[in-house]
């Protein structure tokens, strides 16, 4: 449903996209993970016809992006980083307006608006002006507006940025429902947990390039197996505890002196942890806390790039601003 080859875009000396390839099957979620400045928004703007690439080609549901952008726009919905809603209209008026812009009759547009307000749990707020909506409600209405014409392909650019945890989880449920109904979704995010929870496949971007691809488990496998975490009771025991961990670890033992936390990859999970705790006990080292954890996507990003997936200054295409209303 989404196919791209060699998409590239530069702004002067700044490379926003360095030639990326994507192939997204129908009814799946393609996660695009990376910090600000990685090129995620530039990719979305190109694929949604808001921006022309310097090089490369792409098709949406078989329609060529460059030769038939109008045909592509008939197939897509876009929810940008900021909710594109009119604060001085009510919820139902916003959705009805979008429907009429798509060529629906007034009655058809109002019927569709009512249907979407119910789907997004906004029926009770439908008659209120948007200025009274919370951030989570605005985001849900923005996504509803992207669905007015029932597009088979959706682009969501960091849809949960700025939402509180409850609103974020609610939006995740909406996304799962959409994809369960057959929609194809390209989702950009800075949130590692979000990509892990929602995406069937994930590409990791950094400085305009795709540096890794796979599902969450495949990406985590690049980092290695489970990690044992041990917090010792006394700061003076950290060095001795490190020596004990080294005899059971696969690779380097990481130490966080301030919290007296030691972390090491182990080969066989619980068995290794049991032997490790026995070794610490034999050495007379008091343990305050311990546990096993699987590698996270944050670990993956750190391993691949040498830095965490934290927000960095935006550059190039990701810093450019496009009127969100045009994204419809």
Short mmCIF file of the C-alpha atoms (twelve columns), coordinates in Angstrom:
data_MODEL
# 
_entry.id   MODEL 
# 
loop_
_atom_site.group_PDB 
_atom_site.id 
_atom_site.type_symbol 
_atom_site.label_atom_id 
_atom_site.label_alt_id 
_atom_site.label_comp_id 
_atom_site.label_asym_id 
_atom_site.label_seq_id 
_atom_site.Cartn_x 
_atom_site.Cartn_y 
_atom_site.Cartn_z 
_atom_site.pdbx_PDB_model_num 
ATOM 1   C CA . UNK A 1   0.000   0.000   0.000   1 
ATOM 2   C CA . UNK A 2   2.959   2.341   0.613   1 
ATOM 3   C CA . UNK A 3   6.056   1.793   -1.496  1 
ATOM 4   C CA . UNK A 4   9.045   4.131   -1.695  1 
ATOM 5   C CA . UNK A 5   12.478  3.832   -3.264  1 
ATOM 6   C CA . UNK A 6   15.396  6.169   -2.715  1 
ATOM 7   C CA . UNK A 7   13.454  9.153   -1.344  1 
ATOM 8   C CA . UNK A 8   15.860  12.025  -0.752  1 
ATOM 9   C CA . UNK A 9   15.461  15.646  0.285   1 
ATOM 10  C CA . UNK A 10  17.962  18.356  1.207   1 
ATOM 11  C CA . UNK A 11  17.702  21.934  2.414   1 
ATOM 12  C CA . UNK A 12  20.902  23.652  1.365   1 
ATOM 13  C CA . UNK A 13  23.711  21.848  3.128   1 
ATOM 14  C CA . UNK A 14  21.325  19.968  5.417   1 
ATOM 15  C CA . UNK A 15  20.257  16.483  4.325   1 
ATOM 16  C CA . UNK A 16  16.782  15.754  5.646   1 
ATOM 17  C CA . UNK A 17  16.419  12.410  3.820   1 
ATOM 18  C CA . UNK A 18  19.370  10.515  2.409   1 
ATOM 19  C CA . UNK A 19  17.543  8.027   0.179   1 
ATOM 20  C CA . UNK A 20  15.129  5.800   2.110   1 
ATOM 21  C CA . UNK A 21  13.164  2.736   1.004   1 
ATOM 22  C CA . UNK A 22  9.822   1.623   2.457   1 
ATOM 23  C CA . UNK A 23  7.331   -1.127  1.671   1 
ATOM 24  C CA . UNK A 24  4.186   -1.328  3.811   1 
ATOM 25  C CA . UNK A 25  1.661   -4.183  3.286   1 
ATOM 26  C CA . UNK A 26  -2.084  -3.602  3.509   1 
ATOM 27  C CA . UNK A 27  -3.636  -3.661  6.974   1 
ATOM 28  C CA . UNK A 28  -0.372  -3.171  8.882   1 
ATOM 29  C CA . UNK A 29  1.288   -0.458  10.963  1 
ATOM 30  C CA . UNK A 30  4.691   0.746   9.813   1 
ATOM 31  C CA . UNK A 31  6.469   2.429   12.691  1 
ATOM 32  C CA . UNK A 32  9.083   5.086   11.914  1 
ATOM 33  C CA . UNK A 33  11.146  5.662   15.020  1 
ATOM 34  C CA . UNK A 34  13.658  8.392   15.682  1 
ATOM 35  C CA . UNK A 35  14.301  11.730  17.402  1 
ATOM 36  C CA . UNK A 36  13.453  15.153  15.988  1 
ATOM 37  C CA . UNK A 37  15.687  15.886  13.023  1 
ATOM 38  C CA . UNK A 38  15.857  12.229  11.982  1 
ATOM 39  C CA . UNK A 39  13.800  12.870  8.828   1 
ATOM 40  C CA . UNK A 40  10.482  11.342  9.904   1 
ATOM 41  C CA . UNK A 41  8.306   14.366  9.196   1 
ATOM 42  C CA . UNK A 42  10.043  15.016  5.883   1 
ATOM 43  C CA . UNK A 43  9.207   11.462  4.809   1 
ATOM 44  C CA . UNK A 44  5.559   11.908  5.798   1 
ATOM 45  C CA . UNK A 45  5.287   15.224  3.946   1 
ATOM 46  C CA . UNK A 46  6.685   13.672  0.795   1 
ATOM 47  C CA . UNK A 47  4.456   10.597  0.951   1 
ATOM 48  C CA . UNK A 48  1.382   12.757  1.607   1 
ATOM 49  C CA . UNK A 49  2.149   15.015  -1.430  1 
ATOM 50  C CA . UNK A 50  2.938   18.115  0.653   1 
ATOM 51  C CA . UNK A 51  6.580   18.109  -0.405  1 
ATOM 52  C CA . UNK A 52  8.408   17.010  -3.549  1 
ATOM 53  C CA . UNK A 53  11.478  14.810  -3.137  1 
ATOM 54  C CA . UNK A 54  14.794  15.734  -4.734  1 
ATOM 55  C CA . UNK A 55  15.181  12.109  -5.813  1 
ATOM 56  C CA . UNK A 56  13.372  8.788   -5.624  1 
ATOM 57  C CA . UNK A 57  9.890   7.517   -6.385  1 
ATOM 58  C CA . UNK A 58  6.864   6.292   -4.444  1 
ATOM 59  C CA . UNK A 59  3.401   4.822   -4.927  1 
ATOM 60  C CA . UNK A 60  0.391   4.796   -2.609  1 
ATOM 61  C CA . UNK A 61  -1.973  1.871   -3.260  1 
ATOM 62  C CA . UNK A 62  -0.400  1.624   -6.714  1 
ATOM 63  C CA . UNK A 63  -0.870  5.321   -7.583  1 
ATOM 64  C CA . UNK A 64  2.320   7.158   -8.515  1 
ATOM 65  C CA . UNK A 65  3.117   9.954   -6.088  1 
ATOM 66  C CA . UNK A 66  4.853   12.292  -8.535  1 
ATOM 67  C CA . UNK A 67  2.778   11.844  -11.686 1 
ATOM 68  C CA . UNK A 68  -0.630  11.679  -9.968  1 
ATOM 69  C CA . UNK A 69  -0.557  13.514  -6.614  1 
ATOM 70  C CA . UNK A 70  -4.301  14.265  -6.816  1 
ATOM 71  C CA . UNK A 71  -5.009  10.554  -7.124  1 
ATOM 72  C CA . UNK A 72  -2.860  9.901   -4.056  1 
ATOM 73  C CA . UNK A 73  -4.738  12.533  -2.038  1 
ATOM 74  C CA . UNK A 74  -7.990  10.689  -2.686  1 
ATOM 75  C CA . UNK A 75  -6.523  7.629   -0.936  1 
ATOM 76  C CA . UNK A 76  -4.906  9.087   2.165   1 
ATOM 77  C CA . UNK A 77  -5.653  10.734  5.490   1 
ATOM 78  C CA . UNK A 78  -3.078  12.703  7.455   1 
ATOM 79  C CA . UNK A 79  -2.918  13.611  11.118  1 
ATOM 80  C CA . UNK A 80  0.004   15.973  11.681  1 
ATOM 81  C CA . UNK A 81  1.954   16.909  14.781  1 
ATOM 82  C CA . UNK A 82  -0.525  19.675  15.668  1 
ATOM 83  C CA . UNK A 83  -4.277  19.165  15.755  1 
ATOM 84  C CA . UNK A 84  -5.695  20.857  12.633  1 
ATOM 85  C CA . UNK A 85  -9.026  21.964  14.062  1 
ATOM 86  C CA . UNK A 86  -10.862 25.290  14.061  1 
ATOM 87  C CA . UNK A 87  -11.114 26.463  17.669  1 
ATOM 88  C CA . UNK A 88  -14.186 28.594  16.983  1 
ATOM 89  C CA . UNK A 89  -16.305 25.779  15.552  1 
ATOM 90  C CA . UNK A 90  -17.881 22.897  17.424  1 
ATOM 91  C CA . UNK A 91  -16.663 19.341  17.060  1 
ATOM 92  C CA . UNK A 92  -19.494 18.375  14.729  1 
ATOM 93  C CA . UNK A 93  -19.023 21.569  12.669  1 
ATOM 94  C CA . UNK A 94  -15.320 20.799  12.190  1 
ATOM 95  C CA . UNK A 95  -16.010 17.315  10.883  1 
ATOM 96  C CA . UNK A 96  -18.951 18.442  8.769   1 
ATOM 97  C CA . UNK A 97  -16.776 21.124  7.169   1 
ATOM 98  C CA . UNK A 98  -14.135 18.566  6.234   1 
ATOM 99  C CA . UNK A 99  -16.805 16.303  4.745   1 
ATOM 100 C CA . UNK A 100 -18.180 19.109  2.600   1 
ATOM 101 C CA . UNK A 101 -14.649 19.960  1.413   1 
ATOM 102 C CA . UNK A 102 -14.413 16.354  0.251   1 
ATOM 103 C CA . UNK A 103 -17.563 16.918  -1.829  1 
ATOM 104 C CA . UNK A 104 -20.124 15.302  0.452   1 
ATOM 105 C CA . UNK A 105 -23.624 16.724  0.665   1 
ATOM 106 C CA . UNK A 106 -24.450 18.618  3.851   1 
ATOM 107 C CA . UNK A 107 -26.620 15.780  5.177   1 
ATOM 108 C CA . UNK A 108 -24.021 13.139  4.298   1 
ATOM 109 C CA . UNK A 109 -21.242 15.166  5.933   1 
ATOM 110 C CA . UNK A 110 -23.298 15.664  9.111   1 
ATOM 111 C CA . UNK A 111 -24.136 11.961  9.270   1 
ATOM 112 C CA . UNK A 112 -20.461 11.043  8.907   1 
ATOM 113 C CA . UNK A 113 -19.506 13.598  11.564  1 
ATOM 114 C CA . UNK A 114 -21.996 12.097  14.013  1 
ATOM 115 C CA . UNK A 115 -20.662 8.614   13.295  1 
ATOM 116 C CA . UNK A 116 -17.047 9.656   13.896  1 
ATOM 117 C CA . UNK A 117 -17.831 11.539  17.099  1 
ATOM 118 C CA . UNK A 118 -19.334 8.325   18.464  1 
ATOM 119 C CA . UNK A 119 -16.355 6.248   17.303  1 
ATOM 120 C CA . UNK A 120 -13.929 8.564   19.082  1 
ATOM 121 C CA . UNK A 121 -16.020 8.931   22.273  1 
ATOM 122 C CA . UNK A 122 -16.719 12.605  21.571  1 
ATOM 123 C CA . UNK A 123 -20.517 12.533  21.180  1 
ATOM 124 C CA . UNK A 124 -21.149 14.430  24.429  1 
ATOM 125 C CA . UNK A 125 -18.647 17.114  23.361  1 
ATOM 126 C CA . UNK A 126 -19.822 17.365  19.755  1 
ATOM 127 C CA . UNK A 127 -21.816 20.564  20.299  1 
ATOM 128 C CA . UNK A 128 -19.032 22.324  22.228  1 
ATOM 129 C CA . UNK A 129 -16.572 24.696  20.573  1 
ATOM 130 C CA . UNK A 130 -13.049 23.330  20.288  1 
ATOM 131 C CA . UNK A 131 -11.566 25.979  22.606  1 
ATOM 132 C CA . UNK A 132 -13.142 24.030  25.476  1 
ATOM 133 C CA . UNK A 133 -11.540 20.700  24.439  1 
ATOM 134 C CA . UNK A 134 -8.571  19.124  26.211  1 
ATOM 135 C CA . UNK A 135 -5.420  18.238  24.264  1 
ATOM 136 C CA . UNK A 136 -6.432  14.597  24.055  1 
ATOM 137 C CA . UNK A 137 -9.898  15.484  22.764  1 
ATOM 138 C CA . UNK A 138 -8.425  17.765  20.085  1 
ATOM 139 C CA . UNK A 139 -6.080  15.019  18.971  1 
ATOM 140 C CA . UNK A 140 -8.938  12.528  18.690  1 
ATOM 141 C CA . UNK A 141 -10.997 15.028  16.695  1 
ATOM 142 C CA . UNK A 142 -8.022  15.679  14.403  1 
ATOM 143 C CA . UNK A 143 -7.701  11.960  13.722  1 
ATOM 144 C CA . UNK A 144 -11.447 11.742  13.129  1 
ATOM 145 C CA . UNK A 145 -11.122 14.527  10.525  1 
ATOM 146 C CA . UNK A 146 -8.445  12.493  8.740   1 
ATOM 147 C CA . UNK A 147 -10.948 9.618   8.489   1 
ATOM 148 C CA . UNK A 148 -13.970 11.489  7.151   1 
ATOM 149 C CA . UNK A 149 -13.478 10.173  3.597   1 
ATOM 150 C CA . UNK A 150 -12.650 6.634   4.818   1 
ATOM 151 C CA . UNK A 151 -9.126  6.614   3.346   1 
ATOM 152 C CA . UNK A 152 -7.422  3.214   3.044   1 
ATOM 153 C CA . UNK A 153 -4.002  4.706   3.916   1 
ATOM 154 C CA . UNK A 154 -3.255  6.877   6.951   1 
ATOM 155 C CA . UNK A 155 -0.209  8.909   7.908   1 
ATOM 156 C CA . UNK A 156 0.122   9.857   11.570  1 
ATOM 157 C CA . UNK A 157 3.052   12.110  12.436  1 
ATOM 158 C CA . UNK A 158 3.857   11.812  16.156  1 
ATOM 159 C CA . UNK A 159 0.145   11.650  17.037  1 
ATOM 160 C CA . UNK A 160 0.585   11.331  20.799  1 
ATOM 161 C CA . UNK A 161 3.232   14.012  21.364  1 
ATOM 162 C CA . UNK A 162 2.170   16.194  24.274  1 
ATOM 163 C CA . UNK A 163 -0.616  13.907  25.455  1 
ATOM 164 C CA . UNK A 164 -0.831  12.658  29.012  1 
ATOM 165 C CA . UNK A 165 -0.414  8.881   29.550  1 
ATOM 166 C CA . UNK A 166 -4.156  8.208   29.737  1 
ATOM 167 C CA . UNK A 167 -4.905  10.097  26.504  1 
ATOM 168 C CA . UNK A 168 -2.008  8.330   24.801  1 
ATOM 169 C CA . UNK A 169 -3.355  4.887   25.714  1 
ATOM 170 C CA . UNK A 170 -6.835  5.878   24.522  1 
ATOM 171 C CA . UNK A 171 -5.420  6.922   21.160  1 
ATOM 172 C CA . UNK A 172 -3.506  3.643   20.911  1 
ATOM 173 C CA . UNK A 173 -6.823  1.824   21.247  1 
ATOM 174 C CA . UNK A 174 -8.287  3.901   18.415  1 
ATOM 175 C CA . UNK A 175 -5.303  3.107   16.197  1 
ATOM 176 C CA . UNK A 176 -5.640  -0.622  16.871  1 
ATOM 177 C CA . UNK A 177 -9.323  -0.438  15.951  1 
ATOM 178 C CA . UNK A 178 -8.569  1.347   12.683  1 
ATOM 179 C CA . UNK A 179 -5.952  -1.156  11.617  1 
ATOM 180 C CA . UNK A 180 -8.199  -4.016  12.684  1 
ATOM 181 C CA . UNK A 181 -10.722 -2.626  10.216  1 
ATOM 182 C CA . UNK A 182 -8.226  -2.914  7.349   1 
ATOM 183 C CA . UNK A 183 -6.520  0.488   7.289   1 
ATOM 184 C CA . UNK A 184 -2.815  0.755   6.489   1 
ATOM 185 C CA . UNK A 185 -0.918  3.141   8.754   1 
ATOM 186 C CA . UNK A 186 2.477   4.813   8.705   1 
ATOM 187 C CA . UNK A 187 3.152   6.060   12.232  1 
ATOM 188 C CA . UNK A 188 6.093   8.268   13.173  1 
ATOM 189 C CA . UNK A 189 7.017   8.511   16.817  1 
ATOM 190 C CA . UNK A 190 9.737   9.449   19.269  1 
ATOM 191 C CA . UNK A 191 8.244   7.104   21.844  1 
ATOM 192 C CA . UNK A 192 9.955   3.723   21.964  1 
ATOM 193 C CA . UNK A 193 7.065   2.156   23.859  1 
ATOM 194 C CA . UNK A 194 4.593   3.387   21.233  1 
ATOM 195 C CA . UNK A 195 6.472   1.722   18.375  1 
ATOM 196 C CA . UNK A 196 6.788   -1.440  20.451  1 
ATOM 197 C CA . UNK A 197 3.052   -1.563  21.241  1 
ATOM 198 C CA . UNK A 198 1.574   -0.653  17.856  1 
ATOM 199 C CA . UNK A 199 3.889   -1.393  14.950  1 
ATOM 200 C CA . UNK A 200 4.060   -4.604  12.919  1 
ATOM 201 C CA . UNK A 201 7.358   -3.416  11.463  1 
ATOM 202 C CA . UNK A 202 9.699   -0.636  12.602  1 
ATOM 203 C CA . UNK A 203 12.309  1.372   10.759  1 
ATOM 204 C CA . UNK A 204 14.769  3.255   12.927  1 
ATOM 205 C CA . UNK A 205 15.928  6.566   11.451  1 
ATOM 206 C CA . UNK A 206 18.848  8.770   12.374  1 
ATOM 207 C CA . UNK A 207 20.097  11.800  10.424  1 
ATOM 208 C CA . UNK A 208 17.932  11.093  7.392   1 
ATOM 209 C CA . UNK A 209 18.854  7.432   7.025   1 
ATOM 210 C CA . UNK A 210 17.231  4.140   7.940   1 
ATOM 211 C CA . UNK A 211 19.738  2.457   10.211  1 
ATOM 212 C CA . UNK A 212 17.730  -0.653  11.133  1 
ATOM 213 C CA . UNK A 213 14.462  -2.398  10.320  1 
ATOM 214 C CA . UNK A 214 12.428  -5.266  11.752  1 
ATOM 215 C CA . UNK A 215 9.714   -5.973  14.276  1 
ATOM 216 C CA . UNK A 216 10.301  -5.091  17.910  1 
ATOM 217 C CA . UNK A 217 11.648  -8.534  18.826  1 
ATOM 218 C CA . UNK A 218 14.015  -8.606  15.853  1 
ATOM 219 C CA . UNK A 219 15.415  -5.204  16.736  1 
ATOM 220 C CA . UNK A 220 15.822  -6.145  20.381  1 
ATOM 221 C CA . UNK A 221 17.653  -9.308  19.301  1 
ATOM 222 C CA . UNK A 222 20.352  -7.080  17.798  1 
ATOM 223 C CA . UNK A 223 21.213  -5.943  21.314  1 
ATOM 224 C CA . UNK A 224 21.328  -9.415  22.799  1 
ATOM 225 C CA . UNK A 225 19.504  -11.368 25.483  1 
ATOM 226 C CA . UNK A 226 18.135  -10.577 28.899  1 
ATOM 227 C CA . UNK A 227 19.920  -8.330  31.347  1 
ATOM 228 C CA . UNK A 228 20.468  -8.926  35.022  1 
ATOM 229 C CA . UNK A 229 20.148  -5.820  37.181  1 
ATOM 230 C CA . UNK A 230 21.515  -5.760  40.711  1 
ATOM 231 C CA . UNK A 231 21.529  -2.894  43.204  1 
ATOM 232 C CA . UNK A 232 23.986  -3.395  46.049  1 
ATOM 233 C CA . UNK A 233 23.342  -1.995  49.493  1 
ATOM 234 C CA . UNK A 234 26.698  -0.351  50.177  1 
ATOM 235 C CA . UNK A 235 28.602  1.917   47.750  1 
ATOM 236 C CA . UNK A 236 31.945  0.409   48.768  1 
ATOM 237 C CA . UNK A 237 30.772  -2.992  47.482  1 
ATOM 238 C CA . UNK A 238 30.214  -1.828  43.877  1 
ATOM 239 C CA . UNK A 239 33.674  -2.803  42.611  1 
ATOM 240 C CA . UNK A 240 33.557  -6.269  44.202  1 
ATOM 241 C CA . UNK A 241 30.033  -6.792  42.874  1 
ATOM 242 C CA . UNK A 242 31.248  -5.844  39.398  1 
ATOM 243 C CA . UNK A 243 33.867  -8.588  39.577  1 
ATOM 244 C CA . UNK A 244 31.216  -11.149 40.562  1 
ATOM 245 C CA . UNK A 245 28.907  -10.054 37.722  1 
ATOM 246 C CA . UNK A 246 31.769  -10.268 35.241  1 
ATOM 247 C CA . UNK A 247 32.088  -14.018 35.890  1 
ATOM 248 C CA . UNK A 248 28.433  -14.540 34.831  1 
ATOM 249 C CA . UNK A 249 28.000  -11.811 32.211  1 
ATOM 250 C CA . UNK A 250 28.107  -11.866 28.439  1 
ATOM 251 C CA . UNK A 251 30.112  -8.748  27.618  1 
ATOM 252 C CA . UNK A 252 30.531  -5.557  29.612  1 
ATOM 253 C CA . UNK A 253 29.151  -4.903  33.082  1 
ATOM 254 C CA . UNK A 254 27.641  -1.426  33.275  1 
ATOM 255 C CA . UNK A 255 27.748  0.456   36.565  1 
ATOM 256 C CA . UNK A 256 25.704  3.454   37.703  1 
ATOM 257 C CA . UNK A 257 27.653  4.499   40.815  1 
ATOM 258 C CA . UNK A 258 25.122  7.025   42.135  1 
ATOM 259 C CA . UNK A 259 22.378  4.391   42.404  1 
ATOM 260 C CA . UNK A 260 24.766  1.450   43.068  1 
ATOM 261 C CA . UNK A 261 23.134  -0.305  40.066  1 
ATOM 262 C CA . UNK A 262 25.011  -2.902  38.016  1 
ATOM 263 C CA . UNK A 263 23.664  -4.230  34.719  1 
ATOM 264 C CA . UNK A 264 24.977  -7.092  32.591  1 
ATOM 265 C CA . UNK A 265 23.692  -9.243  29.754  1 
ATOM 266 C CA . UNK A 266 23.317  -12.897 30.752  1 
ATOM 267 C CA . UNK A 267 23.070  -15.980 28.594  1 
ATOM 268 C CA . UNK A 268 20.285  -17.994 30.155  1 
ATOM 269 C CA . UNK A 269 18.023  -15.643 32.067  1 
ATOM 270 C CA . UNK A 270 16.784  -16.855 35.444  1 
ATOM 271 C CA . UNK A 271 19.452  -19.558 35.790  1 
ATOM 272 C CA . UNK A 272 22.214  -16.981 35.358  1 
ATOM 273 C CA . UNK A 273 20.529  -14.645 37.829  1 
ATOM 274 C CA . UNK A 274 20.289  -17.432 40.400  1 
ATOM 275 C CA . UNK A 275 24.003  -18.232 40.056  1 
ATOM 276 C CA . UNK A 276 24.839  -14.535 40.197  1 
ATOM 277 C CA . UNK A 277 22.913  -14.029 43.431  1 
ATOM 278 C CA . UNK A 278 24.593  -17.080 44.925  1 
ATOM 279 C CA . UNK A 279 27.976  -15.613 43.984  1 
ATOM 280 C CA . UNK A 280 27.158  -12.279 45.580  1 
ATOM 281 C CA . UNK A 281 25.943  -14.053 48.725  1 
ATOM 282 C CA . UNK A 282 29.133  -16.150 48.903  1 
ATOM 283 C CA . UNK A 283 31.159  -12.924 48.607  1 
ATOM 284 C CA . UNK A 284 29.219  -11.362 51.490  1 
ATOM 285 C CA . UNK A 285 27.803  -8.581  49.300  1 
ATOM 286 C CA . UNK A 286 24.396  -7.324  50.442  1 
ATOM 287 C CA . UNK A 287 21.868  -6.900  47.636  1 
ATOM 288 C CA . UNK A 288 19.158  -4.245  47.913  1 
ATOM 289 C CA . UNK A 289 17.282  -5.117  44.701  1 
ATOM 290 C CA . UNK A 290 17.637  -7.412  41.690  1 
ATOM 291 C CA . UNK A 291 15.778  -8.486  38.577  1 
ATOM 292 C CA . UNK A 292 15.805  -9.499  34.921  1 
ATOM 293 C CA . UNK A 293 14.655  -7.366  32.024  1 
ATOM 294 C CA . UNK A 294 14.486  -7.755  28.279  1 
ATOM 295 C CA . UNK A 295 16.293  -5.168  26.148  1 
ATOM 296 C CA . UNK A 296 14.103  -2.213  25.195  1 
ATOM 297 C CA . UNK A 297 13.956  -0.300  21.931  1 
ATOM 298 C CA . UNK A 298 15.853  2.429   23.785  1 
ATOM 299 C CA . UNK A 299 18.683  -0.075  24.201  1 
ATOM 300 C CA . UNK A 300 18.447  -0.795  20.469  1 
ATOM 301 C CA . UNK A 301 18.712  2.876   19.558  1 
ATOM 302 C CA . UNK A 302 21.639  3.378   21.898  1 
ATOM 303 C CA . UNK A 303 23.435  0.370   20.428  1 
ATOM 304 C CA . UNK A 304 22.805  1.447   16.824  1 
ATOM 305 C CA . UNK A 305 23.555  5.142   17.133  1 
ATOM 306 C CA . UNK A 306 25.664  5.619   20.241  1 
ATOM 307 C CA . UNK A 307 23.050  7.956   21.738  1 
ATOM 308 C CA . UNK A 308 19.578  7.602   23.185  1 
ATOM 309 C CA . UNK A 309 16.412  8.356   21.223  1 
ATOM 310 C CA . UNK A 310 15.967  11.703  22.902  1 
ATOM 311 C CA . UNK A 311 14.688  14.930  21.405  1 
ATOM 312 C CA . UNK A 312 17.403  16.760  19.470  1 
ATOM 313 C CA . UNK A 313 17.305  20.166  17.766  1 
ATOM 314 C CA . UNK A 314 15.204  19.980  14.621  1 
ATOM 315 C CA . UNK A 315 16.903  20.556  11.285  1 
ATOM 316 C CA . UNK A 316 15.979  20.763  7.666   1 
ATOM 317 C CA . UNK A 317 12.599  19.385  6.702   1 
ATOM 318 C CA . UNK A 318 11.613  18.426  10.219  1 
ATOM 319 C CA . UNK A 319 11.971  22.032  11.306  1 
ATOM 320 C CA . UNK A 320 9.913   23.417  8.447   1 
ATOM 321 C CA . UNK A 321 6.315   24.319  9.170   1 
ATOM 322 C CA . UNK A 322 3.447   23.403  6.869   1 
ATOM 323 C CA . UNK A 323 -0.107  24.655  7.413   1 
ATOM 324 C CA . UNK A 324 -1.905  21.698  8.917   1 
ATOM 325 C CA . UNK A 325 -5.144  22.464  7.105   1 
ATOM 326 C CA . UNK A 326 -3.317  21.780  3.824   1 
ATOM 327 C CA . UNK A 327 -2.603  18.273  5.066   1 
ATOM 328 C CA . UNK A 328 -6.227  17.298  4.506   1 
# 
